[in-house]
Amino acid sequence: MKKIVTLIAALALGTAAAQAAPPTAEQRDEFYKVCFSISENAELCNCKADAALTLIDSDFMAIVVAAMKGKTPPDGSYVAYNEYVAQSNKICKPNY
């Protein structure tokens, strides 16, 4: 069942990304800045910022950055948010 939910979330995330604008360079820079202020790990933050450019759209990037700043993701976006986190960790922290 978990695999089905993950697959649906991945498909939904991919479909949404295909229809929406990609994250902007400014969003990528903000992502990096917020990430680095939390982790102080430049390599990880660069990887995650670059991964975000391929995994999510500009609208969802705003949700991710807001969550990194402490805001709760909006209702209805938890599955997609968790899927994004899992995918970015898989890319940037393969042994995580």
Secondary structure, 3 states (H helix, E strand, C coil): CHHHHHHHHHHHHHHHHHHCCCCCHHHHHHHHHHHHHHHCCHHHHHHHHHHHHHHCCHHHHHHHHHHHCCCCCCCCCHHHHHHHHHHHHHHHCCCC
